[in-house]
Amino acid sequence: LLIKPLFFEHEHFGFFVSHSNDYDVQLLEDLCPAISNAIMGSKLLEKQNILMHNLSEEYKKIVATELKLNETIQQLNAANNELHDVVERDELTGVYSRYGLTNKVNEAIKSGEQNPFYLIYCDMDGLKQINDTYGHNDGDQAIREMANILQTSVRVDSLDRKPDIVTRMGGDEFVVFIQNVLDDINIIESRFIDNLQKCNEKLNRLNKPWKVSFSWGCLK
């Protein structure tokens, strides 16, 4: 009976027991280290597989966390853009608010451009009477019609220069900020008159008992 310990460096695995004759002794002497090495290699491979599995799971968690973080960032950016639009835009008409106009004017000043510009101040006539006589729904419609008149009279969607900014300052007051002036103010005023007339013709066809009218002044 031959008993040989199986170990690798300081780690003991057990014993190899064999019934052998003298002829097999040397063979077993050579075989036992190989068996020990094989056992150690198997244990190392098992540890490596466990480590790789753990690393894979951790990597999956990191990737999932990164994807979630990117999704959260996108949601925050979308919310910020939406909030920016809410702050910069007038809820009733969709044109710029006072805050939006301030931002656009500041941007123009910071750009350092020396191009001339117009600031056209517009004040609706008779809005209080429309509200008091026909109700605030009609008053709101009159305000929206006013905003539409201004937007169709200037270049709010210009591609060859900075677009014009139509702003509702509050109540019945509007301001138009015209950057990089291309049109003479008389041409713009002519558009005001034409679009105002078209608006009131439409209101007449709708049997509205009121009309839109406004006064304006210009600063260059």
C-alpha positions in Angstrom: 0.0 0.0 0.0 1.5 3.3 -1.1 0.3 6.6 0.5 1.5 9.9 -0.9 0.4 13.4 0.2 -1.0 15.7 -2.4 0.0 19.4 -1.9 0.9 22.5 -3.8 3.4 24.7 -2.0 1.8 25.2 1.4 -1.7 24.0 0.5 -2.5 20.4 1.3 -5.2 18.6 -0.8 -5.2 15.1 0.7 -3.5 11.8 0.1 -3.1 9.5 -2.9 -3.5 5.9 -1.8 -2.6 3.0 -4.2 -1.9 -0.7 -4.1 1.3 -0.9 -6.1 4.4 -3.0 -6.6 8.0 -1.8 -6.6 7.8 -1.3 -10.3 5.0 1.4 -9.9 6.7 3.3 -7.0 8.7 5.6 -9.2 5.8 6.2 -11.6 3.6 7.2 -8.6 6.4 9.4 -7.3 6.3 11.3 -10.6 2.5 11.1 -10.9 1.6 12.7 -7.5 3.0 16.2 -8.2 1.2 16.2 -11.5 -2.0 15.3 -9.8 -1.4 18.1 -7.2 -0.7 20.6 -10.0 -3.9 19.5 -11.8 -6.0 19.9 -8.6 -4.4 23.4 -8.0 -5.0 24.4 -11.7 -8.6 23.3 -11.4 -9.1 25.3 -8.2 -7.5 28.4 -9.8 -9.7 28.0 -12.8 -12.7 27.8 -10.6 -11.7 30.9 -8.7 -11.0 32.6 -12.0 -14.5 31.7 -13.3 -16.1 33.0 -10.1 -14.1 36.2 -10.4 -15.0 36.7 -14.0 -18.6 36.0 -13.2 -18.5 38.6 -10.4 -16.8 41.1 -12.6 -19.3 40.5 -15.4 -22.2 41.1 -12.9 -20.5 44.3 -11.6 -19.9 45.4 -15.2 -23.6 44.8 -16.0 -24.5 46.9 -13.0 -22.2 49.7 -14.0 -23.6 49.7 -17.6 -27.1 49.6 -16.2 -26.3 52.5 -13.9 -24.7 54.5 -16.7 -27.7 53.9 -18.9 -30.1 55.0 -16.2 -27.9 58.0 -15.5 -28.0 59.0 -19.2 -31.7 58.5 -19.3 -32.1 60.7 -16.2 -29.9 63.4 -17.8 -32.0 63.3 -21.0 -35.1 63.7 -18.9 -33.6 66.6 -17.0 -32.5 68.3 -20.2 -36.0 67.8 -21.7 -37.6 69.2 -18.5 -35.2 72.2 -18.5 -35.9 72.9 -22.1 -39.7 72.7 -21.4 -39.3 74.9 -18.4 -37.2 77.4 -20.5 -40.0 77.5 -23.1 -42.6 78.0 -20.4 -40.6 80.9 -18.9 -39.7 82.5 -22.2 -43.1 82.1 -23.8 -46.5 83.7 -23.1 -49.0 81.0 -22.2 -52.0 82.6 -23.9 -50.4 83.7 -27.2 -47.3 81.6 -27.6 -45.2 84.6 -28.4 -42.2 85.6 -26.2 -42.8 86.8 -22.6 -41.1 89.8 -21.0 -38.4 87.5 -19.7 -37.9 86.0 -23.2 -37.5 89.4 -24.7 -35.0 90.4 -22.0 -32.9 87.3 -22.8 -32.9 88.0 -26.6 -32.0 91.7 -26.2 -29.1 90.7 -23.8 -27.9 88.1 -26.3 -27.9 90.8 -29.1 -25.9 93.2 -26.8 -23.4 90.5 -25.8 -22.8 89.5 -29.4 -21.2 92.8 -30.1 -22.9 93.2 -33.4 -23.4 96.8 -34.5 -26.5 96.1 -36.7 -29.4 98.5 -36.4 -32.6 97.3 -34.8 -36.1 98.5 -34.1 -38.1 98.3 -30.9 -41.8 98.7 -31.8 -44.2 99.3 -28.8 -47.8 98.3 -29.5 -50.8 99.0 -27.2 -54.2 97.4 -27.9 -57.2 99.7 -27.9 -60.4 98.9 -26.1 -59.4 95.5 -24.6 -61.0 96.4 -21.2 -64.2 97.2 -22.9 -64.2 93.9 -24.8 -63.6 92.0 -21.5 -66.2 94.0 -19.6 -68.9 93.8 -22.3 -68.4 90.4 -24.0 -66.3 88.4 -21.4 -62.8 87.4 -20.9 -63.0 84.6 -23.5 -63.5 87.2 -26.2 -60.8 89.3 -24.6 -58.4 86.4 -24.8 -59.3 85.9 -28.4 -58.6 89.5 -29.1 -55.2 89.2 -27.5 -54.4 86.2 -29.6 -55.5 87.9 -32.8 -53.3 90.8 -31.9 -50.3 88.5 -31.4 -51.0 86.9 -34.8 -51.2 90.3 -36.5 -47.7 91.2 -35.3 -46.2 87.8 -36.1 -47.5 87.8 -39.6 -46.2 91.3 -40.1 -42.5 90.7 -39.3 -40.0 88.0 -40.0 -40.3 85.6 -37.1 -39.1 82.6 -39.2 -36.3 84.3 -41.1 -33.5 82.1 -42.3 -31.2 84.8 -43.8 -30.9 86.8 -40.6 -31.8 86.7 -36.9 -35.6 86.3 -36.6 -37.8 89.1 -35.2 -39.1 88.7 -31.7 -42.8 89.4 -30.9 -43.4 89.8 -27.2 -46.4 90.2 -25.0 -45.2 92.3 -22.1 -48.5 91.8 -20.2 -52.1 92.7 -20.5 -52.6 94.5 -23.8 -49.0 95.6 -24.3 -46.7 94.1 -27.0 -43.2 94.8 -28.1 -41.6 93.7 -31.4 -37.8 93.5 -31.4 -36.5 93.6 -35.0 -32.8 92.6 -35.4 -30.7 93.3 -38.4 -33.1 95.7 -40.0 -33.8 94.9 -43.7 -37.2 96.5 -44.1 -38.0 100.2 -43.8 -40.3 100.9 -40.9 -43.0 102.2 -43.3 -43.1 98.8 -44.9 -43.6 97.1 -41.5 -46.3 99.6 -40.6 -48.0 98.9 -43.9 -48.0 95.2 -43.0 -49.6 96.0 -39.7 -52.4 97.9 -41.4 -53.0 95.2 -44.0 -53.0 92.3 -41.4 -55.2 94.3 -39.0 -57.7 94.8 -41.8 -57.7 91.1 -42.7 -58.1 90.2 -39.0 -61.2 92.4 -38.6 -62.7 91.1 -41.8 -62.4 87.6 -40.4 -63.9 88.7 -37.1 -66.8 90.3 -39.0 -67.4 87.0 -40.9 -67.5 85.3 -37.5 -70.1 87.8 -36.4 -67.9 89.1 -33.6 -69.3 92.4 -32.2 -65.9 93.8 -31.6 -62.8 94.6 -33.6 -59.0 94.7 -32.9 -57.2 98.0 -33.0 -53.9 99.2 -31.6 -51.5 102.0 -31.5 -47.8 101.7 -32.0 -44.5 103.7 -31.8 -41.0 102.8 -32.9 -37.5 103.3 -31.5 -34.5 102.7 -33.8 
